[in-house]
Amino acid sequence: MLEVDLTTVETAEKTIPRETSRRFLGGLGLNTWLLYTHTGPETNPLGPENIVLMSPGLLTGTEAPTSPRVE
């Protein structure tokens, strides 16, 4: 996972635990987990403390319908 701070333009490479990757398959599941762990109910949706997530779906690159989606 690449973490980019858009305020300071700093980047950091992070590792997602293997168990988490297996538990939350693909873009939607993984993004939901990341959003849950990095924000809270008090987070302003348009505030600087909120996060932007982009992840490929589980079937990206296959011929499955809607597989080229990005969550």
trRosetta pair geometry for C-beta under 8 A, 3 or more apart (Angstrom, degrees):
i j d omega theta_ij theta_ji phi_ij phi_ji
1 13 7.3 137 76 -163 50 53
1 14 4.6 -33 74 70 104 93
1 15 7.2 169 23 -96 92 12
1 16 5.4 90 -24 -38 122 100
2 11 6.2 -16 -173 -165 97 110
2 12 7.6 151 -159 78 52 40
2 13 6.0 -30 -103 -104 65 64
2 14 7.6 168 -93 22 15 79
3 11 6.8 147 81 -159 54 56
3 12 4.7 -17 62 63 106 90
3 13 7.6 -175 19 -86 80 14
3 14 5.4 51 -19 -11 116 120
4 9 7.6 -12 -173 -144 92 41
4 10 7.6 167 -152 86 50 41
4 11 5.1 -18 -101 -102 72 82
5 8 4.7 9 109 45 125 93
5 9 6.9 -77 85 -18 77 11
5 10 4.7 11 41 52 116 85
5 11 7.6 -150 17 -73 73 35
6 9 7.0 27 -148 -78 30 56
6 52 8.0 46 -29 20 138 123
7 48 6.4 55 -66 -165 126 125
16 20 5.4 -113 170 83 92 124
16 21 5.5 108 114 -59 116 97
16 30 7.3 -1 -151 -149 160 117
17 20 4.4 89 68 4 89 107
17 21 7.1 -158 95 -7 47 85
18 21 5.6 -55 -151 35 34 113
18 22 6.4 28 154 -15 67 107
19 22 5.8 -58 -149 40 31 108
19 23 6.0 29 154 -21 66 113
20 23 5.6 -58 -140 38 30 111
20 24 6.1 -17 175 24 68 106
20 30 7.6 91 146 -123 96 83
20 33 6.3 157 -167 153 108 160
21 24 7.2 -74 -130 58 18 74
21 25 7.9 60 167 -98 54 48
21 30 7.3 13 -117 -98 57 118
22 25 7.4 -2 -165 -71 28 81
23 29 7.8 -160 115 158 61 128
23 33 7.8 100 95 -81 107 149
24 29 3.5 -174 -174 144 79 104
24 30 4.9 140 118 -75 114 52
24 32 6.9 -150 -152 59 132 96
24 33 4.7 -116 -39 -25 171 135
25 29 5.4 59 54 40 45 150
25 30 7.7 -83 125 -38 10 92
25 58 5.0 33 151 -95 100 133
26 29 5.6 83 63 24 75 102
26 30 6.5 -155 96 -3 31 102
26 55 7.4 130 163 129 51 118
26 56 7.7 -93 -153 110 73 58
26 57 5.0 14 -166 -165 117 52
26 58 3.0 -68 -75 -44 121 89
26 59 7.5 -7 -107 -6 134 62
26 71 7.4 96 146 -2 89 139
27 30 6.1 -68 -137 44 20 104
27 31 5.8 16 169 -16 64 114
27 55 3.6 167 -126 99 81 99
27 56 5.7 -146 -61 97 116 20
27 57 4.5 -64 13 -83 118 49
27 58 7.2 -129 6 -28 72 61
27 60 7.8 75 -27 -32 121 124
27 69 7.5 -144 51 112 150 91
27 70 6.5 -171 -128 -162 163 45
27 71 3.2 152 138 25 118 119
28 31 6.0 -58 -140 39 23 108
28 32 6.3 26 158 -22 61 107
28 55 7.9 -150 -32 76 30 120
28 57 7.1 22 -13 -115 88 85
28 71 4.6 -157 -68 -112 61 156
29 32 5.8 -55 -150 32 28 112
29 33 6.6 26 153 -16 63 105
30 33 5.7 -54 -151 36 33 111
30 34 6.3 31 153 -17 67 107
30 55 5.4 -167 78 -164 121 171
31 34 5.6 -53 -142 39 33 111
31 35 6.1 35 157 -20 66 106
31 53 4.4 140 -135 128 102 145
31 55 5.3 -153 -53 16 102 129
31 71 5.2 -145 -1 125 146 119
32 35 5.8 -54 -145 37 28 111
32 36 6.3 29 154 -20 63 109
33 36 5.7 -58 -148 37 29 112
33 37 6.2 14 160 -9 66 112
34 37 6.1 -63 -141 44 27 102
34 38 5.8 -1 169 2 66 121
34 51 7.4 -109 140 105 104 149
34 53 5.7 137 86 -107 135 139
35 38 6.5 -70 -130 49 21 94
35 39 5.8 -29 -174 29 63 116
35 51 6.9 -157 -108 65 67 115
35 53 6.5 -90 -59 -16 94 146
36 39 7.5 -67 -111 53 10 77
38 51 5.5 19 114 -13 136 151
39 43 4.1 -33 -167 -28 105 163
39 49 7.4 128 -118 133 89 91
39 50 6.4 30 -107 -125 136 61
39 51 6.3 -138 -49 11 114 103
40 43 5.5 133 55 -26 56 96
43 47 6.8 -149 -179 54 65 121
43 49 5.8 -133 -137 103 89 108
43 50 5.5 119 166 -87 114 79
44 47 3.0 78 74 -17 118 124
44 49 6.7 90 37 46 88 100
44 50 6.4 -104 83 -37 61 110
45 50 6.0 67 -154 -90 26 156
46 50 7.0 6 -51 14 4 147
47 50 5.4 116 65 -12 70 98
53 71 7.4 -19 117 119 103 85
54 70 6.0 6 -165 165 88 120
54 71 7.5 157 -149 85 39 51
55 70 7.0 160 76 -166 34 75
55 71 5.2 -19 63 64 88 97
56 60 4.1 -66 176 5 111 163
56 61 8.0 31 175 -18 139 97
56 70 6.0 -48 -101 -113 49 79
56 71 7.9 97 -172 20 5 82
57 60 4.8 132 58 -43 74 93
57 67 6.4 -151 83 -158 129 52
57 68 8.0 122 33 159 119 5
57 69 5.0 50 -24 76 138 90
57 70 7.0 -131 -22 -100 85 30
57 71 6.1 108 -75 -21 79 101
59 62 4.7 -72 -178 38 85 124
59 64 4.4 -36 165 47 146 141
59 67 4.1 -91 114 -126 102 105
60 67 5.7 167 -95 164 31 83
60 68 6.2 84 -134 -118 77 38
60 69 7.4 -118 -85 56 92 54
60 70 7.7 51 -96 -83 135 66
61 67 7.1 -102 34 146 32 122
61 68 8.0 103 -47 -95 35 70
62 67 5.0 -121 63 -155 81 164
63 67 7.1 105 113 21 5 148
64 67 4.1 104 69 -57 87 123
66 69 5.4 11 168 -28 82 121
